[in-house]
Amino acid sequence: MRFVVLLLALAFVVAACGGESGPPGPFDEGKGVYGDTCSVCHGSAGEGGTGPRLDDVLATFASCDEQVKWISLGSARWKDEVGPAYGATNKPVEGAMPAMDEQLTTNEIAAVAAYERAQFGGLERDEALQQCGFAIVPAPGG
């Protein structure tokens, strides 16, 4: 994962120096993954639907690592591998959250967790990215 983060940081540096446009940054990647994959159940604004609301994502998952693990395993595998409750609030495992590690890369899962933590949890974007393992590249001249 650190290799992927390093590659993303390098892409930011190249883009900032006027190079060809590279892949989207992790926040934009997370936004895209959320829109394409997660919003179907959690709603386009995290308001919930067949899946729960995401405005309490920080209370549920105090660490990004725990959130990434939940997203990766989904509810059935979490229950089998970890136990009957999840998160800092020990919510009972219910519903049918799919195991996203079967559809998404590790980097995409970390990016969508960072996006959810910032967009719905209220964290500053850079703080959410750092919590989820992404290096922050300062803007040129900053």
Buried (B, 14 or more C-beta within 10 A) or exposed (E): EEEBBEEBBEBBEEBEEEEEEBEBBBBEBBBBBBEEBBBEBBBEEBEEEEBBBBBBBBEBBEBBBBBBBBBBBBBBBBBEEBEEEBBEEEBEBEEEBBBBBEEBBEBBBBBBBBBBBBBBBEBEBBEBBBBBBBBEBEEEEE
